[in-house]
Amino acid sequence: KFIARYPERSVRGFHLNSLASTFVEWKDIVTKFLTANEEKKKGNIELLKVWTNTEMGQTWEEDGEQIETDDLYNRREKYNCEVPEDVLVLTAGIDTQDDRFEIEVVGWGEEKESWGIRYQVIYGDLKTKNVWNELDAFLNQTFTRADGAKMKIICACIDSGGHFTTQVYRFCKERTARRIFAIKGKGGAEVPYYSRPSTANREKAPLFTVGVDTGKAILYQRLAVKNEGPNYCHFPKEEDRGYTEEYFKGLTSEKMVMTYKKGKAQYVWVLKDKAYKRNEPLDCRNYATVALEIANPVLKKPDKNDTSPVTQTKKTGRKKRSTGVI
């Protein structure tokens, strides 16, 4: 019999699949499934899609793109320095919560090879000035590269969503010269990775709209790279860096799946485990990555064969002394 989930409603809908039909034998339903499943193993998923839609009356959902947590955690490596020598610039991504900031500093080398430098959580009441001062001090610190070079974060992106939007705008506007920018995430595969900044907010702070789904797709493609070199992601093994099992669980907490809505295929990002919603590490790495795109530095090592201590500018002829990467 039918049991109404909402008995007080006057209009009711009914969801049935083939298992409840008196016109179809279960044997036929199982046979169709076994045939479709064998075809799926060969790379053809169309029969299984049809079976799911027509026999089960369900929306088809693919397994989609996902990264295994243990694979990344087990490939951590000892840096034996604060910043590896191949790092050319540093960026940061900050996720804003009601009681804390979660921050990741990422180092970037040639062809966007990356190194996780530090994952930090700053707890505090965001209604007070002290916790914002702590965030400012963290972003303003100097990091030391293996060759002794002193490095600063060249760009940072802070999520302006949540309950402290105005405070984020105010914080960023005062630090625009340091390229600390407020961002607003927007879902959808059609949304560009980032757009030109707008100042149409109360504080007149530059605000970048970020296509978070596009960013996640780029990140997961890079996390899947197995060999060191272009786009490969390094992670430190040192315990004080913040790259714990919980970090990697959050970094890989979502997966991209294809669903059908009103007959139209679309890709969406969903939690792998609906009971685990701590995806802050994924967001922080996404924001640190878009910070690199906004800053758009030249990721090219200096030519070791060039021993000239000065460079000549074409427009004025003024000599400019090389100071290295900061």
ABEGO torsion letter per residue (X at the ends): XBBBABAABABBBBBBBAAABAABBAAAAAAAAAAAAAAAAAGBAAAAAAAAAAAAGBBBBBAEBBBBAAAAAAABBBAGBABBAABABBBBBBBBBAABBBBBBBBBBBGGBBBBABBBBBBEBAABAAAAAAAAAAAABBBBBAAGBBBBBABBBBBABEAAAAAAAAAAAAAAAAGBBBBBBBBEAABBABBBBBABBAAGBBBBBBBAAAAAAAAAAAAABABBEBGBBBBBABAAAGBBAAAAAAAAABBBBBBBBGGBBBBBBBBABAABABAAAAAAAAAAAAAAAAAGBBBBBBBAABABABBBBAAAGBBBBBAEBX
